[in-house]
Amino acid sequence: MYRLVTKYQLFGLRNEHDAAHQHNHMMLRPVAGAPEAFNTEQAAFDWALSNHEDLRHHPEFVVLPVHHMVMADPMDV
C-alpha cells in the first residue's frame, strides 16, 4: 500500500515594479523566516498567525502545495 504525502509552503504577495514594461505586478515570494515546508495547510496558517514580525513585508500571503511524495508502507516492502 502506498500513500501520498503533500508538503506546503507559505508565499507572500509583493507588489514589484517591472522597469522594462513600466508596470507593477504582484509576485509570489517565499516568506523569509518561514520553514521550508509544512506538513499541513493548517500548520502554515498557524505559523503565520504566530509570526507577525516575519510577515511584516507580506501583508497578503497564500499557502500552496509545493511537492508530493509517494510513501511506501514499511509492511509492504
C-alpha beads as a LAMMPS data file, in Angstrom:
LAMMPS data file: protein, C-alpha beads

77 atoms
76 bonds

1 atom types
1 bond types

-500.0 500.0 xlo xhi
-500.0 500.0 ylo yhi
-500.0 500.0 zlo zhi

Masses

1 110.0

Atoms # bond

1 1 1 0.000 0.000 0.000
2 1 1 1.235 3.464 -0.835
3 1 1 0.187 6.842 0.495
4 1 1 0.560 10.332 -0.912
5 1 1 2.267 12.915 1.303
6 1 1 1.944 16.617 0.442
7 1 1 4.143 19.420 1.788
8 1 1 3.036 23.062 1.833
9 1 1 4.896 26.369 1.672
10 1 1 3.986 29.912 2.646
11 1 1 4.356 32.547 -0.103
12 1 1 3.908 36.273 0.327
13 1 1 2.426 38.508 -2.368
14 1 1 4.610 41.519 -3.128
15 1 1 3.976 44.409 -5.459
16 1 1 7.030 44.716 -7.724
17 1 1 7.858 47.165 -10.483
18 1 1 8.901 45.881 -13.912
19 1 1 11.145 48.627 -15.322
20 1 1 11.263 47.088 -18.805
21 1 1 7.481 47.232 -19.245
22 1 1 6.786 50.165 -16.912
23 1 1 4.118 48.473 -14.806
24 1 1 3.632 46.932 -11.382
25 1 1 2.600 43.349 -10.789
26 1 1 2.131 41.032 -7.846
27 1 1 4.805 38.378 -7.332
28 1 1 4.812 35.320 -5.092
29 1 1 7.931 35.125 -2.944
30 1 1 8.758 32.643 -0.171
31 1 1 8.364 34.269 3.232
32 1 1 11.778 34.784 4.823
33 1 1 11.955 33.145 8.224
34 1 1 9.234 30.597 7.479
35 1 1 10.101 26.893 7.488
36 1 1 10.826 25.490 4.045
37 1 1 7.847 23.114 4.189
38 1 1 4.823 22.465 6.394
39 1 1 3.100 19.111 6.818
40 1 1 -0.409 20.612 6.564
41 1 1 -2.066 23.788 5.320
42 1 1 -3.271 24.426 8.857
43 1 1 0.297 24.271 10.200
44 1 1 1.305 27.004 7.723
45 1 1 -1.638 29.196 8.754
46 1 1 -0.859 28.631 12.441
47 1 1 2.757 29.645 11.859
48 1 1 1.610 32.810 10.030
49 1 1 -0.716 33.752 12.884
50 1 1 2.040 33.467 15.469
51 1 1 4.866 35.126 13.475
52 1 1 3.678 38.634 12.672
53 1 1 7.213 40.030 12.542
54 1 1 8.248 37.638 9.746
55 1 1 5.152 38.584 7.724
56 1 1 5.561 42.360 8.003
57 1 1 6.718 42.572 4.359
58 1 1 3.910 40.259 3.191
59 1 1 0.525 41.533 4.401
60 1 1 -1.060 39.191 1.848
61 1 1 0.022 35.581 1.552
62 1 1 -1.013 32.187 0.207
63 1 1 -0.303 28.628 1.253
64 1 1 0.410 26.330 -1.685
65 1 1 1.209 22.644 -2.030
66 1 1 4.811 22.586 -3.210
67 1 1 5.598 18.914 -3.605
68 1 1 4.108 15.478 -3.254
69 1 1 5.804 12.272 -2.212
70 1 1 4.611 8.717 -2.611
71 1 1 5.454 6.807 0.538
72 1 1 5.511 3.018 0.736
73 1 1 4.086 1.261 3.779
74 1 1 7.046 -0.451 5.532
75 1 1 4.979 -3.636 5.839
76 1 1 4.772 -3.906 2.016
77 1 1 8.480 -3.541 1.294

Bonds

1 1 1 2
2 1 2 3
3 1 3 4
4 1 4 5
5 1 5 6
6 1 6 7
7 1 7 8
8 1 8 9
9 1 9 10
10 1 10 11
11 1 11 12
12 1 12 13
13 1 13 14
14 1 14 15
15 1 15 16
16 1 16 17
17 1 17 18
18 1 18 19
19 1 19 20
20 1 20 21
21 1 21 22
22 1 22 23
23 1 23 24
24 1 24 25
25 1 25 26
26 1 26 27
27 1 27 28
28 1 28 29
29 1 29 30
30 1 30 31
31 1 31 32
32 1 32 33
33 1 33 34
34 1 34 35
35 1 35 36
36 1 36 37
37 1 37 38
38 1 38 39
39 1 39 40
40 1 40 41
41 1 41 42
42 1 42 43
43 1 43 44
44 1 44 45
45 1 45 46
46 1 46 47
47 1 47 48
48 1 48 49
49 1 49 50
50 1 50 51
51 1 51 52
52 1 52 53
53 1 53 54
54 1 54 55
55 1 55 56
56 1 56 57
57 1 57 58
58 1 58 59
59 1 59 60
60 1 60 61
61 1 61 62
62 1 62 63
63 1 63 64
64 1 64 65
65 1 65 66
66 1 66 67
67 1 67 68
68 1 68 69
69 1 69 70
70 1 70 71
71 1 71 72
72 1 72 73
73 1 73 74
74 1 74 75
75 1 75 76
76 1 76 77
